[in-house]
Each structure stands twice: as C-alpha cells, then as structure tokens.
Amino acid sequence: MGILLFIVSFLTALYLFFAFLGAKRVNFLVILMAALLIGFLTKTFGTYSGCADGWISENIGEQGACSHHGGVVTYFNTFGAVAMSVCVFMFVIVIAIQFIKFRNDL
C-alpha cells in the first residue's frame, strides 16, 4: 500500500508541477526532486505498519514480528486515505481535461 501511495502522489505532483510551472521556467531536476519529496512525505505520513490480523505490535521492524499474526502489512491511515483519494481524483480530472482539449483540437 505504501508504494502505491508513493507512486500516485509522486505522479500527480509531477504532472501538476509541469502543468503550472512548466519546464521552461523551472529546472527539470528541481521539479523532479520536489515531486519525489511530496511522494516520500505522503507515504511516510500516510501509512503505518501492523500485523495482518489487526494486532498492534511494538516489535515491528524486528525479525519475527507478527509471525503468529499473519506477518507485517502496511495500512493507510486517515491522511493516507484522503491523500490517495485526492490524488486519484485530481489525476482523473486532469486526464479528462487533456482528453477534451485533444478532442476539440481534432
């Protein structure tokens, strides 16, 4: 779940930076680093790890943690769920706008 949240927030931030800032006004590496930072922070603050059956263990990160509870899994917290919803919504809206512009140009 964490990598999915990272990818979606990174791609959305990258596209929005290019759409609003443009590659001519700001260096590509600056835009790329800012989008990577947003993706990393969204993943960091939007997920938490716990056991697969819901058990909360203080030993997450150690070998054998949650071994009797189905293993360690990553979940979205409230911020992560909202961030994922907003990013997907914005991405769909931007794709729809681009499709409409493309269709009108034909």
Residue pairs with C-beta under 8 A, 6 or more apart in sequence:
1 47
1 73
1 74
1 75
1 76
1 80
2 43
2 46
2 47
2 74
3 43
4 84
5 42
5 43
5 46
5 47
5 76
5 80
5 83
5 84
6 39
6 40
6 42
6 43
7 39
8 84
8 87
8 88
8 91
9 38
9 39
9 42
9 43
9 83
9 84
9 87
10 35
10 36
10 38
10 39
11 35
11 91
12 87
12 90
12 91
13 34
13 35
13 38
13 39
14 31
14 32
14 35
15 91
15 94
16 90
16 94
17 26
17 31
17 34
17 35
18 31
19 94
21 31
23 31
42 80
42 83
43 80
45 77
45 79
45 80
46 76
46 77
46 79
46 80
46 81
46 83
46 84
47 74
47 75
47 76
47 77
47 80
48 74
48 75
48 77
49 60
49 61
49 72
49 73
49 74
49 75
50 56
50 57
50 60
50 66
50 72
50 73
50 75
51 57
51 65
51 66
51 69
51 70
51 71
51 72
51 73
52 66
52 69
52 70
52 71
52 72
52 73
53 69
53 70
55 66
55 69
57 65
57 66
57 69
59 65
59 66
60 66
60 72
65 72
66 72
76 84
